[in-house]
Amino acid sequence: MGRVGFIQDKLEIKFLILYVASRLIEPVPFEAMQDLTMCDEGVDFFDFSECLNSLVESQHLTLSDDGLYAVTEKGLHNGAICESSLPYSVRLRADKNITIYNQKLKRRAQIKSDIRPRRNGTFTVTLAFNDDDDQPLLKMELMVPKEVMAKDLAARFQKSPEQLYTGILNTLFAEPDGGK
């Protein structure tokens, strides 16, 4: 039975992988590459895996020790030459998914947290919310008595640092209540 979808062979799968990899803002794990590449019914898992490995072997992609894939100069060059052969609808779907994924990567890079034990048995939680240039909009250190509390604070901060930032600004700019 023939393939269903616009992608018809392994060469087109390789073109699609290079297309995706060249538009990502940082190296990504296998699962992300798989999710972003399998945007067409013509791509199946086994062919995708084989093509991804082939692109690493041919040095179009690199695979880091921590399992992250990134495009090389060779991959950028060859991918740019071949990307027009990908069906337009596949490129549109890939672009949409890549944009969403890159936004998530940017967001994750803007929010940082760190937990360090202190000599007295308590913990220091450092929370930072940065702008696009990695400059802090908000950075604070809090002392908490237990590690589980530190992890909870870090997790809550990851979800909505803007809310905390806005709350602090509103509190600081609020009119004093006059001691009432």
Beta strands, then each sheet from edge to edge (+ up, - down):
strand 1: 28-29
strand 2: 61-63
strand 3: 68-71
strand 4: 111-117
strand 5: 123-130
strand 6: 136-144
sheet 1: 1+ 3- 2+
sheet 2: 4+ 5- 6+
end
